[in-house]
Amino acid sequence: MVGKEGLIVLGSERPWRRSIFRILMYVLWGRSGAHTQDWLPGLSLTIPQQPFETGTIVYRGHSISPLLHPAVLKNSASQEIFIIGSGPSLRSNDLSLIGPRTAILLNGAISLLTEGINAPLAIAIEDERFVWRHFQLMAEKIGAGSICLFSTAVIRAICEINDDWLADKTVILIDNIRKPYGGKRREYSQLADLDFVRVHADEAGFSSDPSKGVFQGGSVAVSAFQFAAYCKPATIGFFGVDISNANGPRFYERIGSVAKSGIAHAKRRILSHISLGIGACIAQGTEVLNFSPISALSECGLPYDSRYAWTSAQKDDLAVEHSE
């Protein structure tokens, strides 16, 4: 696919010029400021600090889209929120059983739009490599008005490809609390005293106020969990967040065309973040459940819950459909 500015983006992890720019930012700014590559060159954000405020996304001097407070997500949420990843186990679930405006779709789970889930609560993408590889899928699946939880780097990459595309989306920033937009990198020790965060030594954290940033922990599921907990639903459930088998094909991929993933290597860090989040949810009265039979989430106290599994009769029907 060729974007608005002539960039060939389908099948690409990241343009070579972006990789070079990342190295340059590290050389110029060092470890504390290398993340300036997330917004440079060209992207400028005004981040809303209060629920009633509206910020702005500006790219190369042109106004692109409003930037909204996470309260917009909270006001749209129900008492159930389901965080839906793209792990292979997703095939074992009957997603028709979940209600409208309950699902936060992560990355490739947007493939489910119009094919199982017609009215999600939100879409969450924080790795710009997904944008470069799958912008065509995003353009086909994510409709006008959709609540989009996007990181700074994702917003910039979208603007590089097609700066008109965000105009009719409801965009909320996933701001990395340790590498914040417009600020220097911060250590866990610098964040430990903030009243809206929980931290564990120097390897995990959890924020109860995404408007002030979230901890990014090796998977967008970690960030989505913090947004979901902020909404204070009665239940948060995980589908397709498998982690341990992340090197295999995702439910929407084929063998031989699998995008690289660092999730399996980040397993310990991901589970540390989620364990902190489970504690935060318990404290506020939110139940956390795992609907993947093969998920590593079982290692942090979330055993498999089979209530959304296909029945034997349904599995037989599906096998017949695929054989015809």
TADAQUI-V241293 format. One record per helix or strand of 2 or more residues. SS is the DSSP state (h for helix, s for strand). FROM is the first residue (numbers start at 1). TO is the last residue. If there is no record, write none. Layout:
BEGIN
SS;FROM;TO + SS;FROM;TO
END
This chain:
BEGIN
h;16;38 + s;43;46 + s;54;59 + s;62;68 + h;71;76 + s;80;84 + h;88;92 + h;95;97 + s;103;106 + h;107;112 + s;122;125 + h;128;141 + s;147;151 + h;152;162 + h;165;168 + s;170;174 + h;188;191 + s;197;200 + s;204;207 + h;210;212 + h;220;230 + s;235;239 + h;267;284 + s;287;290 + h;296;300 + h;312;323
END
